[in-house]
Amino acid sequence: MDRHTMSALSALACQFLAELLTRTADAPTPAVHRKRLRAFIDELQPWVDVADCPAPPRRVFTLFEDLSVDEEDSETIWGTFTPEGLAFFRAWLRRRGVDPLLCSS
């Protein structure tokens, strides 16, 4: 399994996703959704490590290549971060005081 792929998202990745969804899920229009997503990303910018970012950086990107919920067990989430998604997940961890390489505070 490559480092971007998680067979089942860790508890921290689920918390990251939950925070993202809390901010964007009830957006009444795609424009509002984009604005809320941009605000979420902008808040993480101070914690982004340039070494985590893909080169060259893409202007438009998604956070996940794929994301799905197990149909039989709705608490099991499977997904793959994009390189940018992984960079922002690591920034989110840093903001919380968690070392993204060791996943410990």
Secondary structure as the mmCIF struct_conf table of DSSP 4:
data_model
#
loop_
_struct_conf.conf_type_id
_struct_conf.id
_struct_conf.beg_label_comp_id
_struct_conf.beg_label_asym_id
_struct_conf.beg_label_seq_id
_struct_conf.end_label_comp_id
_struct_conf.end_label_asym_id
_struct_conf.end_label_seq_id
TURN_TY1_P TURN_TY1_P1 ARG A 3 HIS A 4
STRN STRN1 THR A 5 MET A 6
BEND BEND1 SER A 7 ALA A 8
HELX_RH_AL_P HELX_RH_AL_P1 ALA A 11 THR A 24
TURN_TY1_P TURN_TY1_P2 ALA A 25 ASP A 26
BEND BEND2 PRO A 28 THR A 29
HELX_RH_AL_P HELX_RH_AL_P2 PRO A 30 LEU A 44
HELX_RH_3T_P HELX_RH_3T_P1 GLN A 45 TRP A 47
HELX_RH_3T_P HELX_RH_3T_P2 VAL A 50 ASP A 52
BEND BEND3 CYS A 53 CYS A 53
BEND BEND4 ALA A 55 PRO A 56
HELX_LH_PP_P HELX_LH_PP_P1 PRO A 57 ARG A 58
BEND BEND5 ARG A 59 VAL A 60
BEND BEND6 LEU A 63 LEU A 63
STRN STRN2 PHE A 64 VAL A 69
BEND BEND7 GLU A 71 GLU A 72
TURN_TY1_P TURN_TY1_P3 SER A 74 GLU A 75
STRN STRN3 ILE A 77 PHE A 81
HELX_RH_AL_P HELX_RH_AL_P3 PRO A 83 ARG A 95
TURN_TY1_P TURN_TY1_P4 ARG A 96 GLY A 97
STRN STRN4 ASP A 99 ASP A 99
TURN_TY1_P TURN_TY1_P5 PRO A 100 CYS A 103
STRN STRN5 SER A 104 SER A 104
#
